[in-house]
Amino acid sequence: MRWDRLFDDLESQLEHELDAEETDLVAEEERLRLARLTLRERLLAMAAPEQADREPIVLELTTGAVCVLRASALGRDWIAGELVADAGPRASAVMPLASIAAVRPSSAQLVRGLEAEAVSAPAASLSARLGLAFVARDLCRRRVPVELVTAHGAYFGTLDRVARDHLDLAEHEPGEPRRASAVRGVRLVPFGRLVVIRY
């Protein structure tokens, strides 16, 4: 009878150790999964574009400004959407991911962001492979008046050219069309200095 108790005790200890080992393995796999996540992947999950009532994301920018963005697209190095303001007209914006100093997610967004899966390069969507220059070239082609916000200030005008690592902004007054007589000057802005392109 003592042997039966001894074997039961040994069996119980073995089951406990196996359960603990499995729990440790699951925890380690979760840590590795989280370690592979990028900010872009978490933002993509937080934005939840498949939900009609998607919640805006609160972003703190490198300039210290806070913007509330209802994201509509995410590229390789940018996020775009509608700026949600308490008052005034709504505007659209594109911002480099590098201009985001912090994200302040809601509880639901945080959960969705933590459930995000790392996306392998071949499985990435077309928009995930497009860089900021592509979006800027589209705005340039359409001759959309923009406000460029940089770390040094905000400038209004129309994009004349978009090069590999910078763009040319023909500065003119807001509300005026881009005409040679209205252009005060041209400003070349490196992509690395852009915080927001508002249009």
C-alpha positions as CSV (number, residue, x, y, z in Angstrom):
1,M,0.0,0.0,0.0
2,R,2.9,2.4,0.7
3,W,4.3,1.6,-2.7
4,D,0.9,2.6,-4.3
5,R,1.1,6.0,-2.5
6,L,4.7,6.4,-3.5
7,F,3.9,5.7,-7.2
8,D,0.8,8.0,-7.1
9,D,3.0,10.7,-5.5
10,L,5.7,10.3,-8.2
11,E,3.0,10.3,-11.0
12,S,1.5,13.5,-9.6
13,Q,4.9,15.2,-9.4
14,L,5.7,14.2,-13.0
15,E,2.3,15.5,-14.3
16,H,2.9,18.7,-12.4
17,E,6.4,19.2,-13.9
18,L,5.1,18.4,-17.4
19,D,2.3,20.9,-17.0
20,A,4.7,23.5,-15.8
21,E,7.1,22.8,-18.7
22,E,4.2,23.2,-21.2
23,T,3.1,26.4,-19.6
24,D,6.7,27.8,-19.8
25,L,6.9,26.7,-23.4
26,V,3.6,28.5,-24.3
27,A,4.8,31.7,-22.4
28,E,8.1,31.6,-24.3
29,E,6.4,31.2,-27.7
30,E,4.2,34.2,-26.8
31,R,7.3,36.3,-25.8
32,L,8.9,35.4,-29.1
33,R,5.8,36.3,-31.1
34,L,5.6,39.7,-29.4
35,A,9.3,40.3,-30.0
36,R,8.7,39.9,-33.7
37,L,5.9,42.5,-33.9
38,T,6.5,45.9,-35.5
39,L,4.8,49.1,-34.6
40,R,3.3,49.1,-38.2
41,E,1.7,45.6,-37.6
42,R,0.3,46.7,-34.2
43,L,-1.1,49.9,-35.8
44,L,-2.7,47.9,-38.6
45,A,-4.4,45.7,-36.1
46,M,-5.5,48.7,-34.0
47,A,-6.9,50.6,-37.0
48,A,-9.2,47.6,-37.7
49,P,-10.0,48.7,-41.3
50,E,-12.6,45.9,-41.6
51,Q,-14.7,47.4,-38.9
52,A,-17.2,50.1,-40.1
53,D,-17.1,51.8,-36.7
54,R,-13.3,51.9,-36.4
55,E,-12.1,53.9,-33.5
56,P,-9.6,56.7,-34.1
57,I,-6.0,56.3,-32.9
58,V,-4.4,59.0,-30.7
59,L,-0.9,59.7,-31.8
60,E,1.8,61.8,-30.2
61,L,4.1,63.3,-32.8
62,T,7.8,64.1,-32.5
63,T,6.8,67.8,-32.5
64,G,4.9,67.3,-29.3
65,A,1.5,67.7,-31.0
66,V,-1.2,65.2,-30.5
67,C,-3.4,64.1,-33.4
68,V,-6.4,61.9,-33.5
69,L,-6.4,59.9,-36.7
70,R,-9.1,57.6,-38.1
71,A,-6.7,55.5,-40.1
72,S,-7.6,54.3,-43.6
73,A,-4.3,53.0,-45.0
74,L,-0.9,51.9,-43.8
75,G,2.1,51.7,-46.1
76,R,5.6,50.5,-45.6
77,D,6.7,53.6,-43.7
78,W,3.5,55.8,-43.4
79,I,0.0,55.9,-42.0
80,A,-2.9,57.8,-43.6
81,G,-6.4,58.7,-42.7
82,E,-8.8,61.4,-41.6
83,L,-7.8,63.8,-38.8
84,V,-10.6,64.0,-36.2
85,A,-10.9,67.4,-34.6
86,D,-13.2,68.7,-32.0
87,A,-14.2,71.7,-34.2
88,G,-13.5,72.9,-37.6
89,P,-13.3,71.1,-41.0
90,R,-11.9,67.6,-41.2
91,A,-8.8,67.1,-43.1
92,S,-6.9,64.1,-44.4
93,A,-3.3,63.5,-43.5
94,V,-0.3,61.2,-44.3
95,M,2.4,60.9,-41.8
96,P,5.7,58.9,-41.7
97,L,5.8,56.3,-39.0
98,A,9.1,57.8,-37.9
99,S,7.2,61.0,-36.9
100,I,5.2,59.1,-34.3
101,A,6.7,59.6,-30.8
102,A,4.0,57.5,-29.0
103,V,0.6,55.9,-29.5
104,R,-2.1,56.1,-26.9
105,P,-4.4,53.2,-27.6
106,S,-7.7,52.6,-26.0
107,S,-8.2,49.3,-24.1
108,A,-9.8,47.6,-27.1
109,Q,-7.1,48.9,-29.5
110,L,-4.4,47.6,-27.1
111,V,-5.9,44.1,-27.1
112,R,-6.2,44.1,-30.9
113,G,-2.6,45.4,-31.2
114,L,-1.4,42.6,-29.0
115,E,-3.3,40.0,-31.0
116,A,-1.6,41.2,-34.3
117,E,0.5,38.7,-36.2
118,A,3.8,39.4,-37.7
119,V,3.5,39.7,-41.5
120,S,6.1,38.1,-43.7
121,A,7.4,40.1,-46.6
122,P,5.9,38.0,-49.4
123,A,2.5,38.0,-47.7
124,A,2.4,41.8,-47.3
125,S,-0.3,43.6,-49.2
126,L,0.4,46.1,-52.0
127,S,-0.1,49.1,-49.7
128,A,2.3,47.6,-47.2
129,R,5.1,47.7,-49.8
130,L,4.5,51.3,-50.9
131,G,6.7,54.0,-49.4
132,L,5.9,57.6,-48.5
133,A,7.3,58.8,-51.8
134,F,4.6,57.0,-53.7
135,V,1.8,58.7,-51.7
136,A,3.5,62.1,-52.1
137,R,3.8,61.5,-55.9
138,D,0.1,60.9,-56.0
139,L,-0.6,64.2,-54.2
140,C,1.8,65.9,-56.6
141,R,0.1,64.4,-59.7
142,R,-3.3,65.5,-58.5
143,R,-2.0,69.0,-57.7
144,V,-3.6,68.8,-54.2
145,P,-2.8,71.9,-52.0
146,V,-1.0,70.6,-48.9
147,E,0.3,71.8,-45.5
148,L,3.6,70.3,-44.7
149,V,4.4,70.1,-41.0
150,T,8.0,69.7,-40.1
151,A,10.0,69.9,-36.8
152,H,10.7,73.5,-37.7
153,G,7.2,74.7,-38.7
154,A,4.3,74.4,-41.1
155,Y,4.4,75.4,-44.8
156,F,1.5,75.6,-47.2
157,G,1.6,75.1,-50.9
158,T,1.5,72.6,-53.8
159,L,3.9,69.7,-54.4
160,D,5.9,70.4,-57.6
161,R,8.2,67.4,-57.6
162,V,8.9,64.3,-55.5
163,A,12.4,62.8,-55.6
164,R,13.8,59.8,-53.9
165,D,14.4,61.3,-50.5
166,H,12.8,64.7,-50.6
167,L,10.1,66.8,-52.2
168,D,9.7,70.3,-53.7
169,L,6.9,72.5,-52.2
170,A,5.9,75.6,-54.2
171,E,4.8,77.9,-51.3
172,H,1.7,80.0,-51.8
173,E,-1.2,81.3,-49.6
174,P,-3.9,78.8,-48.5
175,G,-6.9,78.9,-50.8
176,E,-5.0,80.2,-53.8
177,P,-4.3,78.0,-56.8
178,R,-0.7,77.3,-57.6
179,R,0.2,79.9,-60.2
180,A,3.6,81.3,-60.9
181,S,2.5,84.8,-59.7
182,A,1.2,83.3,-56.4
183,V,4.3,81.2,-55.6
184,R,6.5,82.9,-52.9
185,G,9.3,80.4,-53.3
186,V,10.1,76.7,-53.4
187,R,11.1,74.7,-50.4
188,L,13.0,71.4,-50.7
189,V,12.0,69.2,-47.7
190,P,13.8,65.9,-46.9
191,F,11.4,63.0,-46.1
192,G,13.3,62.5,-42.8
193,R,12.1,65.9,-41.6
194,L,8.4,65.5,-42.5
195,V,6.0,65.1,-39.6
196,V,2.6,65.4,-41.3
197,I,1.3,66.1,-44.8
198,R,-2.2,67.5,-44.3
199,Y,-4.5,68.0,-47.3
